[in-house]
Amino acid sequence: MGRMVFIGDKYLASLMELIGVETHTVFTPIDAEKKVRSLVNQDDVDVLIVPENIYVELSARNVRFKKEGTNRPILMVIPPLSGATGKRVEDLYNLVSQAVGVKLQLGR
């Protein structure tokens, strides 16, 4: 089995270490981008965990979260300590709408 790796702030990193996840603390979006690019190219990383705020920053920079030609690592986006923004749900909604070919309507 491959590695589970968390990239994020020191507070969430401490929590992830408690459950046995390998952690990498980053302080800027540039640090996060470098670390993601490095980890995506490693064959033994199966799950990449990032907080939603970092996911949003890196998505804006067009950072790829998967190795070209594979479906690894699995990307897990978790809410930051400040609370979820809903950006990941919006991205998933757009992907599913595109896949089925119609604009879906979210139930509220």
SERO-4910 file (N, C-alpha, C, O; in steps of 0.05 Angstrom, whole numbers):
BEGIN
 pado doro    nc1    nc2    nc3   cac1   cac2   cac3    cc1    cc2    cc3    oc1    oc2    oc3
  Met    A     17    -24      0      0      0      0     17     25      0     39     25     13
  Gly    A      8     45    -14     24     70    -16     19     88      8      7     80     28
  Arg    A     30    112      5     29    131     27      5    150     25     -5    155      3
  Met    A     -4    159     49    -24    180     51     -8    205     60      6    203     80
  Val    A    -11    227     45      5    250     51    -13    275     53    -31    279     37
  Phe    A     -9    290     74    -24    315     79     -5    339     73     18    339     81
  Ile    A    -16    359     60     -2    384     55    -19    406     65    -42    410     56
  Gly    A     -9    422     85    -25    444     95    -12    458    119     12    456    123
  Asp    A    -29    471    135    -19    487    157    -11    469    180    -17    446    181
  Lys    A      4    481    199     15    466    221     -6    455    240     -2    434    253
  Tyr    A    -29    468    242    -50    458    261    -64    433    250    -66    413    265
  Leu    A    -72    433    225    -83    409    213    -62    387    210    -69    364    213
  Ala    A    -37    395    205    -16    375    203    -13    360    230     -8    336    229
  Ser    A    -15    374    252    -13    361    278    -35    340    282    -31    318    292
  Leu    A    -59    347    273    -82    328    275    -77    304    257    -83    281    265
  Met    A    -67    309    233    -62    287    215    -40    268    225    -42    244    221
  Glu    A    -20    279    237      1    263    249    -10    244    271      0    222    274
  Leu    A    -29    254    285    -41    237    306    -55    212    296    -56    192    309
  Ile    A    -64    213    271    -77    189    259    -58    174    240    -67    156    226
  Gly    A    -33    182    240    -13    167    225     -9    175    196      3    160    181
  Val    A    -17    199    189    -14    208    162     12    224    160     19    240    178
  Glu    A     27    219    139     52    235    133     44    263    127     25    268    112
  Thr    A     58    283    139     50    311    136     73    328    125     97    322    130
  His    A     65    348    110     84    368    101     71    395    106     51    402     94
  Thr    A     83    411    123     73    437    130     83    457    109    106    458    103
  Val    A     64    473     99     71    494     80     60    521     90     40    522    105
  Phe    A     73    542     83     66    569     93     56    588     71     43    607     77
  Thr    A     63    582     46     54    599     24     43    581      2     49    558      0
  Pro    A     27    593    -16     17    578    -39     40    568    -57     37    547    -70
  Ile    A     62    582    -58     85    574    -75     97    548    -63    104    530    -77
  Asp    A    100    548    -36    110    524    -22     91    500    -28    100    478    -33
  Ala    A     65    505    -26     46    484    -30     47    473    -59     46    449    -64
  Glu    A     50    491    -78     52    483   -106     76    466   -111     75    446   -125
  Lys    A     99    474   -100    124    458   -104    121    430    -91    129    410   -103
  Lys    A    109    429    -67    105    404    -54     86    386    -69     91    362    -71
  Val    A     64    397    -79     45    380    -94     58    369   -119     55    346   -125
  Arg    A     72    386   -134     85    377   -158    105    355   -152    107    336   -167
  Ser    A    119    357   -130    138    337   -123    124    311   -115    133    289   -124
  Leu    A    103    312   -100     90    288    -90     74    274   -112     73    249   -113
  Val    A     62    289   -131     47    277   -152     65    259   -170     55    239   -180
  Asn    A     90    266   -172    108    251   -189    120    227   -175    135    212   -188
  Gln    A    114    223   -150    124    199   -135    104    176   -138     80    180   -134
  Asp    A    113    153   -145     96    130   -151     83    118   -126     63    104   -128
  Asp    A     94    123   -102     84    110    -78     64    126    -63     55    118    -42
  Val    A     56    149    -73     35    166    -60      8    158    -71      3    162    -95
  Asp    A     -9    147    -54    -36    139    -63    -58    159    -57    -76    162    -72
  Val    A    -55    174    -34    -75    193    -26    -61    219    -19    -42    220     -4
  Leu    A    -71    241    -31    -61    268    -25    -83    284    -12   -105    287    -24
  Ile    A    -79    293     13    -99    307     28    -91    336     30    -69    343     39
  Val    A   -109    354     22   -104    383     23   -129    397     34   -151    389     28
  Pro    A   -125    418     50   -147    435     58   -159    450     35   -146    455     15
  Glu    A   -185    457     37   -199    470     15   -186    496      7   -186    503    -17
  Asn    A   -176    512     26   -164    537     19   -139    534      2   -134    550    -16
  Ile    A   -123    514      7   -100    508    -10   -109    497    -37    -97    504    -57
  Tyr    A   -129    480    -37   -140    470    -62   -149    493    -80   -143    493   -104
  Val    A   -162    513    -69   -172    536    -85   -148    551    -96   -148    559   -119
  Glu    A   -128    557    -79   -104    571    -88    -90    557   -111    -83    569   -131
  Leu    A    -87    531   -108    -72    515   -128    -88    511   -153    -77    511   -175
  Ser    A   -115    509   -151   -131    507   -175   -130    533   -191   -130    532   -216
  Ala    A   -128    555   -178   -126    581   -192    -99    583   -207    -97    597   -227
  Arg    A    -79    568   -197    -53    568   -210    -50    545   -230    -29    540   -241
  Asn    A    -73    531   -235    -74    508   -254    -54    486   -247    -42    474   -265
  Val    A    -52    480   -221    -35    458   -212    -49    432   -216    -73    429   -209
  Arg    A    -36    412   -227    -47    386   -231    -43    369   -206    -22    369   -194
  Phe    A    -65    355   -197    -64    339   -173    -60    310   -179    -59    293   -161
  Lys    A    -58    303   -205    -55    275   -212    -32    272   -232    -26    290   -248
  Lys    A    -19    249   -231      3    244   -249     -9    239   -277    -29    226   -279
  Glu    A      3    250   -297     -7    247   -325    -10    218   -332      9    202   -329
  Gly    A    -33    211   -343    -38    184   -352    -46    164   -330    -49    140   -336
  Thr    A    -50    174   -306    -58    156   -284    -82    169   -269    -89    191   -274
  Asn    A    -93    153   -251   -113    165   -234   -104    165   -205   -120    162   -186
  Arg    A    -78    168   -201    -66    170   -175    -50    195   -173    -39    204   -193
  Pro    A    -47    207   -150    -59    200   -125    -88    209   -124    -97    226   -138
  Ile    A   -103    196   -106   -130    205   -101   -129    231    -85   -114    233    -66
  Leu    A   -144    250    -94   -144    277    -81   -167    278    -60   -190    273    -67
  Met    A   -160    284    -35   -180    287    -14   -178    316     -5   -158    325      6
  Val    A   -200    331     -9   -201    359     -1   -218    360     25   -241    352     26
  Ile    A   -205    371     46   -218    373     72   -223    402     79   -209    420     69
  Pro    A   -243    408     95   -248    436    103   -226    446    121   -216    431    138
  Pro    A   -218    471    118   -197    482    136   -210    489    163   -234    487    166
  Leu    A   -194    496    182   -204    502    208   -222    526    208   -240    529    226
  Ser    A   -219    544    189   -236    568    187   -264    562    175   -282    579    176
  Gly    A   -268    537    165   -294    530    153   -293    527    123   -277    540    110
  Ala    A   -311    510    113   -311    504     84   -323    528     69   -340    542     78
  Thr    A   -313    531     44   -323    552     26   -342    541      6   -357    557     -6
  Gly    A   -342    515      1   -360    504    -19   -349    502    -47   -362    493    -65
  Lys    A   -324    511    -50   -311    511    -77   -309    482    -88   -313    478   -112
  Arg    A   -301    463    -71   -298    436    -81   -325    424    -90   -326    410   -110
  Val    A   -346    430    -75   -372    420    -83   -381    432   -109   -392    419   -126
  Glu    A   -375    458   -113   -380    471   -138   -365    458   -161   -376    454   -183
  Asp    A   -340    452   -157   -324    439   -178   -335    411   -185   -337    404   -208
  Leu    A   -343    396   -164   -354    369   -169   -381    372   -184   -387    356   -202
  Tyr    A   -397    391   -176   -423    396   -190   -418    402   -220   -432    391   -237
  Asn    A   -399    419   -226   -393    425   -254   -383    401   -269   -390    397   -292
  Leu    A   -366    384   -256   -356    360   -270   -379    340   -276   -380    329   -298
  Val    A   -397    336   -256   -419    317   -261   -438    329   -282   -447    313   -299
  Ser    A   -444    354   -282   -461    367   -302   -449    363   -330   -463    358   -349
  Gln    A   -422    367   -332   -409    363   -357   -410    334   -366   -414    328   -390
  Ala    A   -407    316   -348   -406    287   -355   -433    277   -365   -435    261   -383
  Val    A   -455    287   -353   -482    278   -361   -493    295   -384   -513    287   -397
  Gly    A   -481    318   -390   -488    334   -412   -511    353   -408   -522    365   -427
  Val    A   -520    356   -383   -541    375   -376   -533    390   -351   -518    380   -335
  Lys    A   -543    414   -348   -539    430   -324   -556    419   -302   -581    421   -303
  Leu    A   -544    407   -281   -559    396   -259   -568    419   -240   -557    441   -240
  Gln    A   -588    413   -224   -598    432   -205   -593    421   -177   -602    399   -171
  Leu    A   -580    436   -161   -575    427   -133   -600    432   -117   -613    453   -118
  Gly    A   -607    411   -101   -630    414    -83   -623    430    -58   -602    424    -46
  Arg    A   -639    449    -51   -633    465    -28   -658    467    -11   -657    480     10
***
